[in-house]
Amino acid sequence: MSEARLTAADGPGQLRLEGDLGFSTVRDLWQQAGQLLPREGLMCVDLAGVTRADSAGVALLIHWTCEQQRLGGRIEFVNIPAQMQAIAGVSGVDVILPLVARDGADSGPS
């Protein structure tokens, strides 16, 4: 199982999430995000580097979405792995997650 990490990406408001998003890795990411998520404005998280995910990874995205809203900001997730999209769809949470397709088209609410 690979380690998961959240890092700043190319510009302001840009983060990159990489690695394995599972029950054993999301706890650290859950806490780390508090330091990286802004209190206002838009944050874009690129998930192209996610190698594997389970329902804990989807729960992490839900938490970040709610936290950003609570802080007066917005968040978008881009390059969502098919595995995460499937879990979100089956569980019905895809309607609350701000998922943006690879071509830039929305696949969830804004």
Secondary structure by P-SEA (a helix, b strand, c coil): cccccccccccccbbbbbcccccccaaaaaaaaaaccccccbbbbbccccccccaaaaaaaaaaaaaaaaacbbbbbccccaaaaaaaaaaccccccccccccccccccc
